[in-house]
Amino acid sequence: MYRFEYISGALENSFRLSKEEEPAILYRQGIKQHVCEILEGGEEAFEKREKKYGFRTT
């Protein structure tokens, strides 16, 4: 498993995490959580869209 934390900018400027540090954000959340936070405006906005368009995610 890769252990790094990407902040922004060039990937070469990322830093490695030690074994004692908490896992990188990329491994703490699933895809739905990332989409909710980054693209959809948060969990509440995502849930409103689910109701509006009549679909459910698992």
Beta strands, then each sheet from edge to edge (+ up, - down):
strand 1: 4-5
strand 2: 15-16
sheet 1: 1+ 2-
end
